[in-house]
Amino acid sequence: MARAPLLQLSDISLTFGGNPVFEGVSLAVQPGDRVALVGRNGSGKSTLMKVMAGLVEADAGAVVAAPGVRVGYMEQEPSMEGFDTLGAFASSGLDESEAWRVEAVAEGLKFGLETAVASASGGERRRAALAKLLAEAPELMLLDEPTNHLDIEAIGWLERELRETRAGYVLISHDRAFLTNLTRATLWIDRGEVRRQEQGFAHFEAWRDKAWEEEDTARHKLDRKIKAEARWAVEGISARRKRNMGRVRALQELRAERAGQVRRKGVAALELEEGTKSGKVVLEAQGIAKRFGEKVILRPFDLKLTRGERVAFVGPNGAGKTTLINMLIGKTAPDEGQVKQGHGVEMAVFDQTRAALDGDASLWENLAGDPAMRVSGQADQVMVRGQPRHVVGYLKDFLFDEAQARAPVRSLSGGEKARLLLARLMARESNLMVLDEPTNDLDIETLDLLQEVLSDYPGTVLLVSHDRDFIDRVATRSVVLKGEGRATVYAGGWSDLVAQGGGQWERSTAAPKRAAKAEEKPAPEKPKVNGLSFTEKHRLEALPAEIARLEAEIGKLTELMSDPELFTREPVKFKKASEALTERQTKLSAAEEEWLELEERASA
């Protein structure tokens, strides 16, 4: 006998300010579902999740949870009024005997239960909200960007928790690896329509591209039909005294159908241009070290960065990634050692704190007021890579409409602020790009485009990120800060450094203290399963998706290089594609061997 859905949405419609967000949406979340909720920024993902949680009331339709089913929602900006500490908030509503759950989650997510609500950062508050949800263990969890403000270690911990839970969940995330590793079904919001596929996020892009291809084909056929009917309506007048009015009305209906089609939103016009070519050595750090009081941030460390390299800096929060970057670019002085900057370096910096943006000023003022973009005597123009552009026209390249140009920056979403900062950054000519957490809040399509732009950028890139997939796609080298001042350089991106044993590190800060009033109840030690440790078991489960990704990339590169004229027409592109193909074939071989070894050990 089939079980009832955990949650059922029937014919949901919702309108904000006259524009429909959803129309006639029906969907169900089944017991044990692991669902990715995807769509462009502004498509309504968070709004739909709030409708599912009962926090936003739809204009029409019904939202029904099965009897006895608890639906939990992780709030992006939780209200903690009435609570003194994050631990008090996270434990509220739980029996004292269940307090150990909050403690276990707090250790995994790395925040202090005793932290005062008044002094807690936005990231700490979000982690407390996530801890509260996981400790309550509802039958259905709704998670909106749960990985924001988490480092790679905490993201890995959360992945393991969600993989082992029996609850159903719906995930919104920009983290490809997180979605790929966890989901088995996909809900796609596109222009007010919600579609479902019974496959996880790993298969989403192929599904989306096929749907768009079919849509484009249908639109093309409709355009041809309208053109043919319009020609008949004009030319037929001379041949007939009286028109076939039924056919004329049909033409009007075709035109109305075409006008009513909602066009897909474009992608941001991300573009980078190298300024004057830097010297071969961009910067060289010799024995640099740093400490703050008793805390050692970096022990003596050497790094030589050459033109064209893309170096990722990874490690737990608080390990000193941003401090190291700031020392390398001359923003922070090292306590020991020195950093030599190469000849002709022109730097552009993306700051994770968005400090370069004035929240009270408008988007227009943030661009036109930037000294590097100002055009003398032209208040409505900005300088973009040496050429004047109208402010509104340039903003449209980054998906902002004319009405937003005069709006204050503080009214923007996190993703919109990131796009505005990219607009400022990409207006400059540079040969050294410094990106501190650029992937936060960007939708997957913009992330894809940013990755392509960085891969084609002839300059040098320094990147801080917790997005494993993005690091894999961009980085040629990785610097892992492992805590206690230790830093190690590895070749390649995230998957490469893990293969070289660089994916484990000690926390650079002490484990959060447990609330004094909580009963000491340690979680039972987890044994090895099927002859593998839990880390190895997780790796065995993740490898098929990694192998599939590498096979897909090899297929695309092989197709690209099958063009017989590519070498003559674009020799640089051919060389890059050839190197990338060799690299991915090597990675695929290693991944297949690793899977075979782990599978044999698991079977034994």
C-alpha positions in Angstrom: 0.0 0.0 0.0 1.4 3.4 -1.1 2.2 5.8 1.7 0.7 9.3 1.7 2.9 12.2 0.7 4.6 14.1 3.5 3.4 17.3 1.9 1.1 18.0 -0.9 0.7 21.3 -2.8 -2.4 21.6 -5.1 -2.9 24.3 -7.7 -0.9 26.9 -5.9 -0.9 30.5 -7.3 0.9 33.5 -5.8 1.2 37.1 -7.0 3.5 39.8 -5.6 2.9 43.4 -6.8 0.8 42.3 -9.9 3.4 39.9 -11.3 2.6 36.2 -10.8 5.3 34.2 -9.0 3.6 30.9 -9.5 0.4 29.8 -11.3 -1.3 26.4 -10.8 1.7 24.7 -9.1 1.0 21.2 -7.9 3.7 18.9 -6.3 4.2 16.3 -3.7 7.1 15.4 -1.4 7.2 11.7 -0.6 8.6 10.0 2.5 12.4 9.7 2.2 12.5 12.2 -0.7 15.9 13.9 -1.2 15.0 16.8 -3.5 17.0 19.6 -5.1 15.0 22.8 -5.6 16.7 24.7 -8.3 16.2 27.8 -10.5 17.7 31.2 -11.3 18.1 33.9 -8.7 14.7 35.6 -8.4 12.8 32.7 -9.8 11.0 32.1 -6.5 12.8 29.2 -4.9 12.8 30.7 -1.4 9.2 31.9 -1.8 8.0 28.4 -2.8 9.9 26.9 0.2 8.1 29.4 2.5 4.8 28.4 1.0 5.7 24.7 1.7 6.6 25.7 5.3 3.3 27.6 5.8 5.1 30.9 6.3 3.7 32.5 3.1 0.1 32.1 2.2 -0.7 31.4 -1.4 -3.5 33.4 -3.2 -5.1 30.2 -4.3 -4.6 26.4 -3.8 -4.0 24.2 -0.8 -0.9 23.1 1.2 -1.6 19.9 3.2 0.8 17.9 5.4 0.1 14.3 6.2 -1.3 13.7 9.7 1.4 13.6 12.3 4.1 14.9 9.9 6.2 17.7 11.3 7.6 20.1 8.7 10.8 22.0 9.7 12.2 25.0 8.0 15.6 26.6 8.4 15.1 30.3 8.5 17.6 32.5 6.7 17.3 35.3 9.3 15.9 33.6 12.4 14.2 35.7 15.1 16.0 35.0 18.4 14.1 37.6 20.5 13.9 36.4 24.1 17.0 34.1 24.0 20.3 35.1 25.6 22.5 32.6 23.9 22.6 30.6 20.6 22.4 27.4 22.7 19.2 28.5 24.4 17.6 29.3 21.0 18.7 26.0 19.4 17.5 23.9 22.4 14.1 25.6 22.7 11.3 23.2 22.5 13.4 20.2 23.2 13.3 18.0 26.3 16.3 18.2 28.5 17.1 14.6 27.7 17.5 15.6 24.0 19.8 18.5 24.6 22.8 16.3 23.6 21.5 16.5 20.0 22.1 20.3 19.9 25.5 19.8 21.4 26.5 17.2 18.7 25.3 19.5 15.9 27.0 22.5 17.3 30.3 20.6 17.3 29.8 19.5 13.7 28.8 23.0 12.6 31.5 24.7 14.8 29.7 27.4 16.7 29.6 28.1 20.4 26.4 27.3 22.3 27.3 29.9 24.9 27.7 32.7 22.3 25.5 35.6 23.2 22.7 36.3 20.7 23.4 40.0 20.8 27.0 39.5 19.6 26.5 36.6 17.3 27.3 37.1 13.6 24.8 36.4 10.9 26.6 33.2 10.0 26.5 32.0 13.6 22.8 32.8 13.9 22.2 30.8 10.7 24.2 27.8 12.0 22.2 27.9 15.3 19.0 27.8 13.2 20.3 24.8 11.3 21.3 23.1 14.6 17.8 23.7 16.0 16.2 22.1 12.9 18.5 19.0 12.9 18.1 18.5 16.6 14.3 18.6 16.3 14.4 15.9 13.6 11.2 16.6 11.8 9.9 14.1 9.2 10.4 16.8 6.4 13.2 19.3 6.4 13.2 22.4 4.2 16.7 23.8 3.9 17.3 27.1 2.2 21.1 27.6 1.4 22.2 25.5 4.5 25.9 25.6 3.4 26.2 29.4 3.4 28.8 30.5 6.0 30.0 26.9 6.4 33.6 25.8 5.6 34.4 22.7 3.7 34.8 20.6 6.9 31.4 21.6 8.2 29.8 21.1 4.8 31.2 17.5 4.8 29.8 16.9 8.3 26.4 18.2 7.2 26.5 16.0 4.1 27.1 12.9 6.3 24.2 13.8 8.6 21.8 14.3 5.7 22.9 11.2 4.0 22.2 9.1 7.1 18.9 10.7 8.1 15.6 8.9 7.5 13.7 12.2 7.1 12.8 13.6 3.7 14.2 17.0 2.7 14.2 19.7 0.1 17.4 21.6 -0.5 18.2 25.0 -2.1 21.9 25.4 -2.6 24.4 26.9 -5.0 26.9 24.2 -4.1 27.0 21.7 -6.9 28.9 19.0 -5.1 26.5 19.2 -2.1 23.4 18.8 -4.4 25.0 16.1 -6.5 26.1 14.0 -3.5 22.7 14.2 -1.7 19.7 14.5 -4.0 17.6 11.9 -5.9 15.0 14.1 -7.4 14.9 17.7 -8.7 12.3 20.4 -8.7 13.0 23.1 -11.2 11.3 26.5 -11.1 11.4 28.3 -14.4 9.2 31.4 -15.2 6.4 30.4 -12.7 6.3 26.8 -13.7 7.6 24.0 -11.4 8.7 20.7 -13.0 9.9 17.5 -11.3 12.4 14.9 -12.5 13.0 11.7 -10.6 16.7 12.1 -10.8 19.1 14.0 -8.7 20.9 17.3 -9.4 23.7 15.4 -11.3 21.2 15.0 -14.2 19.6 18.5 -14.0 21.6 20.4 -16.6 21.0 17.8 -19.3 17.3 17.8 -18.5 17.2 21.7 -18.5 19.1 22.0 -21.8 16.8 19.5 -23.5 13.7 21.3 -22.3 15.1 24.6 -23.5 16.1 23.1 -26.9 12.5 21.7 -27.3 11.1 25.1 -26.3 13.3 26.9 -28.9 12.3 24.5 -31.6 8.6 25.0 -30.8 9.1 28.8 -30.8 10.9 28.7 -34.1 8.0 26.7 -35.6 5.5 29.1 -34.3 7.4 32.1 -35.7 7.5 30.4 -39.1 3.8 29.8 -39.0 3.0 33.3 -38.0 5.3 34.6 -40.8 3.6 32.4 -43.4 0.0 33.3 -42.2 1.0 37.0 -42.2 2.2 36.8 -45.8 -1.1 35.1 -46.8 -3.1 37.9 -45.1 -1.3 40.6 -47.1 -0.9 38.8 -50.4 -4.4 37.3 -50.3 -6.1 40.7 -50.5 -5.3 41.2 -54.2 -6.6 37.7 -55.0 -9.8 37.8 -53.1 -12.4 40.6 -52.6 -13.2 39.2 -49.2 -10.7 37.8 -46.7 -11.1 34.5 -44.9 -11.9 36.1 -41.5 -11.5 32.8 -39.7 -7.9 32.5 -40.9 -7.3 36.2 -39.9 -8.6 35.5 -36.4 -6.3 32.4 -36.2 -3.4 34.6 -37.1 -4.3 37.0 -34.3 -4.5 34.1 -31.9 -1.1 32.9 -33.0 0.4 36.3 -32.4 -1.3 36.5 -29.0 0.2 33.1 -28.1 3.6 34.3 -29.1 3.3 37.5 -27.2 2.2 35.6 -24.1 5.3 33.4 -24.0 7.7 34.3 -21.2 11.2 34.6 -22.5 14.0 33.0 -20.5 16.0 35.3 -18.4 19.5 35.8 -19.9 22.8 35.2 -18.2 25.0 38.0 -16.8 27.4 39.3 -19.4 30.5 38.5 -17.4 33.7 39.5 -19.1 37.3 40.0 -18.0 40.0 41.7 -19.9 43.7 41.6 -19.1 45.5 44.9 -18.8 49.2 45.2 -19.4 50.8 41.8 -19.2 52.5 41.3 -15.9 56.0 39.9 -15.5 56.4 36.1 -15.4 56.7 36.1 -11.6 53.6 37.8 -10.2 54.5 37.7 -6.6 56.9 35.7 -4.3 56.5 35.2 -0.6 59.6 34.2 1.3 59.3 32.9 4.9 56.2 35.0 5.7 54.6 34.4 9.1 51.8 35.9 11.2 50.2 35.7 14.6 47.5 37.6 16.5 48.4 37.5 20.2 48.9 33.9 21.2 47.1 32.6 18.1 49.5 31.5 15.3 47.9 32.2 11.9 50.8 31.3 9.7 54.2 29.7 10.3 57.0 30.6 7.9 55.6 30.0 4.4 57.0 30.3 0.9 55.0 30.7 -2.3 56.0 31.7 -5.8 53.1 32.7 -8.1 53.7 32.9 -11.9 51.6 34.5 -14.6 48.5 32.6 -15.6 48.2 30.4 -12.4 44.9 30.1 -10.6 45.5 29.3 -6.9 42.7 28.3 -4.5 43.1 28.8 -0.7 41.1 26.3 1.3 40.7 25.3 4.9 38.4 25.7 7.9 36.9 29.0 8.9 39.4 30.9 11.1 42.5 29.2 9.7 43.7 32.4 8.2 42.9 32.2 4.4 41.9 35.8 4.1 44.8 37.0 6.2 47.3 35.1 4.0 45.7 36.6 0.9 45.9 40.1 2.4 49.6 39.5 3.1 50.2 38.3 -0.4 48.6 41.4 -1.9 50.2 43.9 0.5 47.1 44.7 2.5 48.5 43.2 5.7 52.1 43.2 6.7 53.7 39.8 7.8 55.4 39.6 11.2 58.3 37.8 9.5 59.5 37.4 5.9 58.6 39.5 2.9 56.5 39.5 -0.2 57.9 40.7 -3.5 55.4 41.9 -6.1 56.3 41.3 -9.7 56.6 43.8 -12.5 53.5 45.6 -13.9 50.9 43.9 -11.6 47.4 45.5 -11.9 45.1 44.1 -9.2 41.3 43.8 -8.9 39.8 42.5 -5.6 36.4 40.9 -4.8 35.9 41.3 -1.0 33.6 38.7 0.7 32.3 41.3 3.1 31.0 43.4 0.2 32.7 46.4 2.0 33.3 48.1 -1.4 29.5 48.7 -1.8 27.8 51.6 -0.1 24.5 50.1 1.1 22.7 53.5 1.4 23.8 54.6 -2.1 22.0 53.5 -5.3 23.3 51.0 -7.8 23.9 53.9 -10.2 25.9 55.8 -7.5 28.0 52.8 -6.6 29.2 52.5 -10.2 29.4 56.1 -11.3 30.9 57.1 -8.0 33.8 54.6 -8.2 36.9 56.6 -9.1 38.1 53.8 -11.4 34.9 53.9 -13.4 34.1 57.7 -13.3 33.9 59.5 -16.7 34.8 63.1 -16.3 31.8 65.4 -17.1 29.5 62.5 -17.8 27.3 61.6 -14.8 25.4 58.9 -16.7 28.5 57.2 -18.1 30.9 54.7 -16.6 34.3 53.6 -17.8 34.3 49.8 -18.7 37.7 48.4 -19.7 38.7 51.7 -21.2 35.4 52.4 -23.0 32.5 54.7 -21.8 29.2 52.9 -21.3 25.8 54.2 -20.1 25.2 53.2 -16.5 21.9 51.5 -17.1 23.2 49.7 -20.1 26.1 48.3 -18.1 23.8 47.3 -15.3 21.6 45.4 -17.7 24.6 43.3 -18.6 24.5 42.0 -15.1 20.7 41.4 -15.1 19.6 44.6 -13.3 16.6 46.4 -14.9 16.3 50.2 -15.2 14.0 50.5 -12.2 16.7 49.0 -9.9 19.3 51.5 -11.0 18.1 54.1 -8.6 17.3 51.7 -5.7 19.6 51.5 -2.7 22.1 48.7 -2.6 20.8 47.5 0.8 17.5 46.5 -0.9 19.4 43.9 -3.0 19.5 40.2 -2.3 22.9 38.5 -1.6 23.1 37.2 -5.1 22.4 40.7 -6.6 25.0 42.3 -4.4 27.5 39.7 -5.6 26.6 40.5 -9.2 27.0 44.3 -8.6 30.4 43.7 -7.1 31.4 41.6 -10.1 30.2 44.5 -12.3 32.6 46.8 -10.6 35.4 44.3 -10.6 35.1 43.4 -14.3 35.0 47.0 -15.4 38.7 47.2 -14.6 41.6 46.0 -16.7 43.7 43.7 -14.5 46.2 41.0 -14.6 45.8 39.8 -11.0 42.3 38.9 -9.9 41.7 38.3 -6.1 38.4 36.6 -5.3 37.5 36.1 -1.6 34.3 33.9 -1.5 32.9 35.0 -4.9 30.5 32.1 -5.1 28.2 32.9 -2.2 24.6 33.6 -3.3 25.3 33.3 -7.0 22.9 31.0 -9.0 24.3 28.0 -10.8 24.2 29.6 -14.3 26.2 32.6 -13.1 28.6 30.3 -11.4 29.1 28.4 -14.6 29.8 31.6 -16.5 32.2 32.9 -13.9 34.1 29.6 -14.0 34.4 29.9 -17.8 35.5 33.5 -17.6 38.2 32.7 -15.0 39.4 29.7 -17.0 39.9 31.9 -20.1 41.3 34.8 -18.2 45.0 35.2 -19.3 46.0 36.8 -16.0 46.5 35.3 -12.5 43.8 34.4 -10.0 43.9 34.0 -6.2 40.7 32.4 -5.0 39.2 31.7 -1.5 36.2 29.4 -1.7 34.4 26.5 0.1 32.8 25.4 -3.1 34.5 22.1 -4.0 33.2 21.9 -7.5 34.1 25.5 -8.3 37.6 24.9 -7.0 37.9 21.8 -9.1 36.9 23.7 -12.2 39.1 26.7 -11.7 42.2 26.0 -9.6 45.6 24.8 -11.0 47.1 24.8 -7.5 45.6 24.8 -4.0 47.0 26.0 -0.7 45.5 24.2 2.3 45.6 26.0 5.6 45.3 23.2 8.2 45.1 25.1 11.4 47.8 26.0 13.9 49.7 28.0 11.3 50.3 25.1 8.9 50.0 25.7 5.1 50.7 23.2 2.4 50.6 23.6 -1.4 49.1 20.9 -3.6 48.8 20.6 -7.4 45.3 20.9 -8.9 41.9 21.5 -7.3 39.9 20.0 -4.5 39.7 16.4 -5.8 43.4 16.5 -6.5 44.4 17.6 -3.1 42.1 15.0 -1.5 43.7 12.3 -3.6 47.1 13.6 -2.3 45.9 13.4 1.4 45.3 17.1 1.8 41.6 17.0 2.6 41.9 16.4 6.4 42.9 19.1 8.8 42.7 20.0 12.5 40.4 22.8 13.6 42.3 26.0 14.0 40.1 27.0 16.9 39.1 25.0 20.0 35.9 23.0 19.7 32.9 25.0 20.9 32.1 24.6 24.6 28.9 22.8 25.4 26.2 24.5 27.4 26.9 24.1 31.2 23.3 23.1 31.9 23.3 20.3 29.3 23.5 16.7 30.5 26.8 15.1 29.4 25.7 12.4 27.0 28.4 11.6 24.4 27.2 10.2 21.1 28.1 6.5 20.6 31.2 5.9 18.6 30.4 5.0 15.0 31.9 1.7 13.9 33.3 0.9 10.5 30.7 -0.3 8.0 31.4 -3.0 5.4 35.1 -2.9 6.3 35.4 0.8 5.4 35.6 3.8 7.7 32.8 6.3 7.3 35.2 8.7 5.4 35.9 5.8 3.0 32.3 4.8 2.7 31.4 8.4 1.9 34.1 8.5 -0.8 32.8 5.2 -2.3 29.3 6.7 -2.5 30.6 10.0 -4.0 32.9 8.4 -6.7 30.2 7.4 -9.2 29.1 11.0 -9.5 32.7 12.2 -9.9 33.3 9.6 -12.5 30.2 10.6 -14.4 31.2 14.2 -14.3 34.7 13.4 -15.6 33.2 11.3 -18.4 30.8 14.1 -19.4 33.7 16.6 -19.5 35.9 14.2 -21.5 33.0 13.9 -24.0 32.6 17.6 -24.4 36.4 18.1 -24.8 36.5 15.3 -27.3 33.7 16.8 -29.3 35.4 20.2 -29.3 38.7 18.8 -30.5 36.9 16.8 -33.3 36.7 20.0 -35.2 39.5 19.5 -37.8 40.0 23.3 -38.2 40.2 24.1 -34.5 44.0 23.8 -34.3 44.5 26.2 -37.3 41.8 28.6 -36.3 42.4 28.7 -32.5 45.7 27.1 -31.6 45.6 28.4 -28.0 42.1 27.0 -27.4 43.2 23.7 -29.0 46.2 23.5 -26.7 44.1 24.2 -23.5 41.5 21.7 -24.6 44.2 19.1 -25.2 45.8 19.7 -21.8 42.4 19.6 -20.1 41.5 16.3 -21.9 44.7 14.7 -20.8 44.2 15.9 -17.2 40.6 14.6 -17.0 41.5 11.3 -18.5 44.2 10.9 -15.8 41.7 11.8 -13.1 39.1 9.4 -14.5 41.6 6.5 -14.5 42.6 7.3 -10.9 38.9 7.6 -9.8 38.0 4.3 -11.4 40.9 2.5 -9.7 40.0 4.1 -6.4 36.4 3.0 -6.8 37.4 -0.5 -7.6 39.7 -0.8 -4.6 37.1 0.6 -2.2 34.4 -1.6 -3.7 36.5 -4.7 -3.3 37.3 -3.9 0.3 33.6 -3.2 1.0 32.6 -6.5 -0.5 35.2 -8.3 1.5 
